[in-house]
């Protein structure tokens, strides 16, 4: 008599079937893990390119590692969902843009046309130096220092009797840090303390323009505005919109030469600033903070 429960008779091996299913599951997990790994690597590379193009500043992300980690995680998820090839294609496009910007004279031609550098007046009512960021040791970052040094140079040349700087704050684990102490150190070294006024409560270039109007004596409307080269066009248009007569003065760069970018690193930095300022100009025009033809 044939035992119908005997799997050997009907050709089914229960143990072998379970092993086959487990092997299939393991294979699927391995493939899924491989896709996730490829997606994560592609995402991290995307983060590198986006950081090089200044996207972290535009998106309000505090640091390059944070942006890269976010992109890595998104890439891993995209890989699991079979979207790693989209990220790889995006990386190809970003790599092409990076190569064109860094190793061709595109930005060498664009940057000088975007920077606004006006003839200095014989005299002005005040020099306004726009701030940048404050670091965790209370020092200003490179851009803020470059701007203030250039403004102090103009003050010592007698271009104006007053020097305005704007106060910015940075939030760190130990609390809030102000740019004022480091500004004070440089102003004191230059012997310019009697001419110095701090503009507080500013968060945008528009705020800096409005606060300057409040602090200046009535009838004082001629300013020299000192800021980073690629920021000059938007900044000075904002001050003019408030009613000032403005001479724009690009600060002397000591980290990256974005005004005349001749090296790959300088061209990438100029491109990042240019994209940021282009987007900023769109925002300021939408808010009617700069003229429509700026």
C-alpha positions as CSV (number, residue, x, y, z in Angstrom):
1,X,0.0,0.0,0.0
2,X,1.2,3.4,-0.9
3,X,1.3,6.0,1.9
4,X,-0.1,9.1,0.3
5,X,1.5,11.2,3.1
6,X,4.9,10.1,1.9
7,X,6.4,13.1,0.2
8,X,9.0,10.9,-1.5
9,X,6.4,9.2,-3.5
10,X,4.8,12.4,-4.9
11,X,8.1,14.1,-5.5
12,X,8.0,16.8,-2.7
13,X,10.8,17.2,-0.2
14,X,9.5,19.5,2.7
15,X,13.0,20.2,3.9
16,X,14.3,21.0,0.5
17,X,11.3,23.3,-0.2
18,X,12.0,25.3,2.9
19,X,15.6,25.6,2.1
20,X,14.7,26.9,-1.4
21,X,12.4,29.5,-0.1
22,X,15.0,30.6,2.5
23,X,17.6,30.9,-0.3
24,X,15.2,33.0,-2.4
25,X,14.6,35.3,0.6
26,X,18.3,35.6,1.3
27,X,18.9,36.4,-2.4
28,X,16.2,39.1,-2.4
29,X,17.7,40.6,0.8
30,X,21.2,40.5,-0.7
31,X,20.0,42.2,-3.9
32,X,18.0,44.8,-1.9
33,X,21.0,45.5,0.2
34,X,23.1,45.9,-2.9
35,X,20.7,48.4,-4.3
36,X,20.6,50.2,-1.0
37,X,24.4,50.4,-0.9
38,X,24.6,51.7,-4.5
39,X,21.9,54.2,-3.8
40,X,23.6,55.3,-0.6
41,X,26.9,55.8,-2.4
42,X,25.2,57.7,-5.2
43,X,23.3,59.8,-2.7
44,X,26.5,60.7,-0.8
45,X,28.1,61.7,-4.1
46,X,25.1,63.8,-4.9
47,X,25.5,65.5,-1.5
48,X,29.1,66.3,-2.3
49,X,28.2,68.0,-5.6
50,X,25.3,69.9,-4.0
51,X,27.5,71.1,-1.2
52,X,30.2,72.2,-3.7
53,X,27.5,74.3,-5.4
54,X,26.4,75.9,-2.2
55,X,23.1,74.1,-1.8
56,X,23.4,73.8,2.0
57,X,23.3,77.5,2.4
58,X,20.3,77.9,0.1
59,X,18.4,75.1,1.8
60,X,19.3,76.3,5.3
61,X,21.3,73.2,6.2
62,X,23.9,74.0,8.8
63,X,26.8,71.9,7.6
64,X,28.3,69.9,4.7
65,X,28.3,66.6,6.6
66,X,24.6,67.0,7.5
67,X,23.7,67.6,3.8
68,X,25.8,64.5,2.7
69,X,24.2,62.3,5.4
70,X,20.7,63.4,4.4
71,X,21.5,62.6,0.7
72,X,23.1,59.3,1.7
73,X,19.9,58.2,3.6
74,X,17.7,59.4,0.8
75,X,19.9,57.5,-1.7
76,X,19.7,54.3,0.4
77,X,15.9,54.5,0.4
78,X,15.8,55.2,-3.3
79,X,18.0,52.2,-3.9
80,X,15.6,49.9,-2.0
81,X,12.8,51.3,-4.2
82,X,14.9,50.6,-7.3
83,X,15.6,54.3,-7.9
84,X,19.4,54.1,-7.7
85,X,19.8,54.5,-11.4
86,X,18.0,57.9,-11.2
87,X,20.6,59.1,-8.7
88,X,23.5,57.7,-10.8
89,X,22.1,59.6,-13.8
90,X,21.8,62.8,-11.6
91,X,25.4,62.3,-10.5
92,X,26.5,62.1,-14.1
93,X,24.8,65.4,-14.8
94,X,26.2,67.1,-11.7
95,X,29.7,65.8,-12.6
96,X,29.4,67.3,-16.0
97,X,28.3,70.7,-14.6
98,X,31.1,70.5,-12.0
99,X,33.7,69.9,-14.7
100,X,32.4,72.6,-17.0
101,X,32.4,75.2,-14.1
102,X,35.7,74.2,-12.6
103,X,37.8,73.7,-15.8
104,X,36.4,76.1,-18.3
105,X,36.3,79.9,-18.3
106,X,32.5,80.1,-17.9
107,X,32.6,81.7,-14.5
108,X,35.6,83.8,-15.3
109,X,33.4,85.6,-17.8
110,X,30.1,85.6,-15.8
111,X,31.4,86.7,-12.3
112,X,33.0,90.1,-13.2
113,X,29.7,91.1,-15.0
114,X,27.6,90.2,-11.9
115,X,29.8,92.0,-9.4
116,X,28.9,95.7,-8.9
117,X,31.8,98.0,-8.2
118,X,31.0,101.7,-8.2
119,X,33.4,104.6,-8.2
120,X,33.9,105.8,-4.6
121,X,32.5,109.3,-3.8
122,X,34.8,112.0,-2.5
123,X,32.8,111.8,0.7
124,X,29.8,109.9,2.1
125,X,27.7,110.0,5.2
126,X,28.6,106.5,6.3
127,X,30.2,103.2,5.4
128,X,28.0,100.2,6.0
129,X,29.7,96.9,6.4
130,X,27.4,93.9,6.1
131,X,28.1,90.9,8.4
132,X,28.2,87.2,7.6
133,X,28.4,84.4,10.2
134,X,29.9,84.0,13.6
135,X,31.9,80.8,14.5
136,X,31.7,78.7,17.6
137,X,34.8,80.5,19.1
138,X,33.0,83.9,18.7
139,X,35.2,84.9,15.7
140,X,33.6,86.1,12.5
141,X,33.9,83.8,9.5
142,X,36.1,84.6,6.5
143,X,33.5,86.6,4.6
144,X,32.6,88.8,7.6
145,X,36.3,89.5,8.4
146,X,37.0,90.4,4.8
147,X,34.1,92.8,4.7
148,X,35.1,94.6,7.9
149,X,38.8,94.9,7.0
150,X,37.8,96.5,3.7
151,X,35.4,98.9,5.5
152,X,38.0,99.9,8.0
153,X,40.4,100.7,5.1
154,X,37.8,103.0,3.6
155,X,37.2,104.7,7.0
156,X,41.0,105.3,7.4
157,X,41.1,106.8,3.9
158,X,38.5,109.4,5.0
159,X,35.7,108.3,2.7
160,X,33.1,108.8,5.5
161,X,33.1,109.8,9.2
162,X,30.9,106.9,10.4
163,X,31.2,103.1,10.2
164,X,28.1,100.9,10.6
165,X,28.4,97.1,11.1
166,X,25.5,94.7,11.6
167,X,25.2,92.3,14.5
168,X,24.6,88.6,13.7
169,X,24.2,85.7,16.1
170,X,25.0,82.0,15.8
171,X,23.3,79.3,17.9
172,X,25.5,76.6,19.3
173,X,25.2,74.0,22.1
174,X,26.7,76.4,24.6
175,X,24.2,79.1,23.7
176,X,24.0,82.1,21.4
177,X,27.1,83.9,20.2
178,X,27.3,87.4,18.8
179,X,29.5,88.8,16.1
180,X,29.9,92.1,18.0
181,X,32.9,91.1,20.2
182,X,35.1,90.1,17.2
183,X,34.0,93.2,15.3
184,X,35.0,95.2,18.3
185,X,38.4,93.7,18.4
186,X,39.2,94.7,14.8
187,X,37.6,98.1,15.2
188,X,39.7,98.8,18.3
189,X,42.9,97.7,16.6
190,X,42.1,100.1,13.7
191,X,41.5,102.9,16.2
192,X,38.0,103.4,14.8
193,X,35.8,102.9,17.9
194,X,34.5,106.5,18.1
195,X,33.1,106.2,14.5
196,X,31.6,102.8,15.0
197,X,27.9,102.0,15.4
198,X,26.3,98.5,15.6
199,X,23.0,97.8,13.8
200,X,21.0,95.3,15.8
201,X,17.9,93.2,15.1
202,X,18.9,92.4,11.5
203,X,18.2,89.1,9.8
204,X,18.2,90.1,6.1
205,X,19.9,92.6,3.9
206,X,16.6,94.4,3.8
207,X,16.8,94.8,7.6
208,X,20.3,96.1,7.4
209,X,19.1,98.8,5.0
210,X,16.2,99.8,7.2
211,X,18.3,99.9,10.3
212,X,20.8,102.1,8.6
213,X,18.1,104.6,7.7
214,X,17.0,104.7,11.4
215,X,20.5,105.2,12.8
216,X,21.7,107.9,10.3
217,X,21.0,111.6,11.1
218,X,18.2,113.2,9.2
219,X,19.3,114.2,5.7
220,X,22.3,111.8,5.6
221,X,21.6,109.6,2.6
222,X,24.9,108.8,0.9
223,X,26.4,105.4,1.8
224,X,29.3,103.2,0.8
225,X,28.0,99.6,1.2
226,X,30.8,97.0,1.7
227,X,30.0,93.4,1.1
228,X,31.4,90.2,-0.6
229,X,31.8,90.7,-4.4
230,X,29.0,88.4,-5.6
231,X,26.6,89.9,-3.0
232,X,27.1,93.5,-4.1
233,X,24.4,93.7,-6.8
234,X,21.5,92.5,-4.5
235,X,22.8,94.3,-1.4
236,X,23.2,97.7,-3.0
237,X,19.9,97.5,-4.9
238,X,18.2,96.8,-1.5
239,X,19.8,99.9,0.1
240,X,18.8,102.0,-3.0
241,X,15.2,100.8,-2.7
242,X,15.1,102.2,0.9
243,X,16.1,105.6,-0.6
244,X,19.9,105.8,-0.2
245,X,22.4,107.0,-2.7
246,X,24.8,104.0,-2.8
247,X,28.3,103.4,-3.9
248,X,28.9,99.6,-3.9
249,X,32.3,98.4,-2.7
250,X,33.3,94.7,-3.1
251,X,35.4,93.5,-0.1
252,X,38.8,92.2,-0.9
253,X,38.6,88.4,-0.9
254,X,41.2,86.4,1.0
255,X,39.7,82.9,0.8
256,X,38.3,82.5,-2.7
257,X,38.6,85.0,-5.5
258,X,35.0,85.0,-6.8
259,X,35.3,88.3,-8.6
260,X,38.1,87.1,-10.9
261,X,38.0,83.3,-10.5
262,X,41.0,81.8,-12.2
263,X,41.5,78.5,-10.4
264,X,39.0,75.5,-10.3
265,X,38.3,76.1,-6.6
266,X,37.6,79.8,-7.1
267,X,35.3,79.1,-10.1
268,X,33.3,76.6,-8.1
269,X,33.0,79.1,-5.2
270,X,32.0,81.8,-7.6
271,X,29.4,79.5,-9.2
272,X,27.9,78.7,-5.7
273,X,27.7,82.4,-4.8
274,X,26.2,83.2,-8.2
275,X,23.4,80.6,-7.9
276,X,22.7,81.8,-4.3
277,X,22.5,85.4,-5.4
278,X,20.4,84.7,-8.4
279,X,17.8,82.9,-6.2
280,X,18.1,85.7,-3.6
281,X,17.4,88.2,-6.3
282,X,14.2,86.4,-7.3
283,X,13.0,86.4,-3.7
284,X,13.8,90.1,-3.2
285,X,12.1,91.1,-6.4
286,X,9.0,89.1,-5.4
287,X,8.9,90.9,-2.0
288,X,9.5,94.3,-3.8
289,X,12.8,94.8,-1.9
290,X,14.8,95.6,-5.0
291,X,13.8,97.2,-8.3
292,X,12.3,94.9,-11.0
293,X,15.2,95.7,-13.3
294,X,18.0,95.0,-10.7
